[in-house]
């Protein structure tokens, strides 16, 4: 679960994990700022079960990754 500092880093590669934004979004300065800052990732129009994505390797997570989680599906080794 994310804390005040945001979710833990990606268990696969260590990069930032950001919220996925689904749907046809209207581009705005605020959205662009969030994209540039790695706070959100655009996910397309078809809503899926994933809510988080790694900004480095692209792994997707239904819940914010937990420390020690090895794989995007929640399983370990």
C-alpha positions as CSV (number, residue, x, y, z in Angstrom):
1,X,0.0,0.0,0.0
2,X,1.4,3.4,-0.9
3,X,2.5,5.7,2.0
4,X,2.9,9.5,2.2
5,X,6.0,9.2,0.1
6,X,4.3,7.1,-2.5
7,X,4.5,3.4,-3.4
8,X,7.7,1.5,-2.9
9,X,10.0,1.2,-6.0
10,X,9.4,-1.5,-8.6
11,X,10.5,-4.9,-7.3
12,X,11.8,-5.8,-10.8
13,X,14.0,-2.8,-11.6
14,X,13.9,-0.3,-8.7
15,X,12.3,2.5,-10.7
16,X,9.4,4.6,-9.6
17,X,5.9,3.1,-9.7
18,X,3.1,5.5,-10.8
19,X,-0.7,5.4,-11.0
20,X,-2.2,4.3,-14.3
21,X,-4.7,6.7,-15.9
22,X,-7.2,5.0,-18.1
23,X,-9.6,6.6,-20.6
24,X,-9.4,9.3,-23.2
25,X,-7.8,12.1,-21.3
26,X,-7.8,15.7,-22.1
27,X,-4.2,17.0,-22.2
28,X,-3.5,19.8,-19.8
29,X,-0.6,21.5,-18.2
30,X,-1.3,19.6,-14.9
31,X,-1.4,16.2,-16.7
32,X,1.8,17.0,-18.6
33,X,3.5,18.0,-15.3
34,X,2.4,14.7,-13.7
35,X,3.6,12.7,-16.7
36,X,6.9,14.5,-16.8
37,X,7.3,13.9,-13.0
38,X,6.6,10.2,-13.4
39,X,3.5,10.5,-11.1
40,X,1.1,8.9,-13.7
41,X,1.3,6.7,-16.7
42,X,-1.3,6.7,-19.5
43,X,-2.8,3.3,-19.8
44,X,-5.2,3.5,-22.8
45,X,-8.9,3.4,-23.1
46,X,-9.6,-0.2,-22.0
47,X,-9.8,-0.3,-18.3
48,X,-7.9,-3.2,-16.8
49,X,-7.3,-4.6,-13.3
50,X,-3.9,-2.9,-13.0
51,X,-3.7,0.4,-11.1
52,X,0.1,1.0,-11.0
53,X,2.9,0.7,-13.5
54,X,6.7,1.0,-13.3
55,X,8.1,4.0,-15.1
56,X,11.2,2.0,-16.0
57,X,10.4,-1.5,-17.1
58,X,6.7,-1.1,-17.6
59,X,5.6,-3.9,-15.2
60,X,2.0,-3.4,-14.1
61,X,0.4,-4.1,-10.7
62,X,-3.2,-4.4,-9.5
63,X,-2.1,-3.0,-6.1
64,X,0.9,-0.9,-5.2
65,X,3.9,-3.3,-5.0
66,X,5.0,-4.4,-1.5
67,X,8.6,-4.5,-0.4
68,X,9.9,-8.0,-1.2
69,X,7.4,-8.6,-4.0
70,X,9.4,-10.1,-6.9
71,X,6.8,-10.2,-9.7
72,X,4.0,-8.0,-11.1
73,X,1.5,-10.8,-10.5
74,X,2.3,-10.7,-6.7
75,X,4.1,-14.0,-6.5
76,X,7.7,-14.4,-5.4
77,X,10.5,-16.4,-7.1
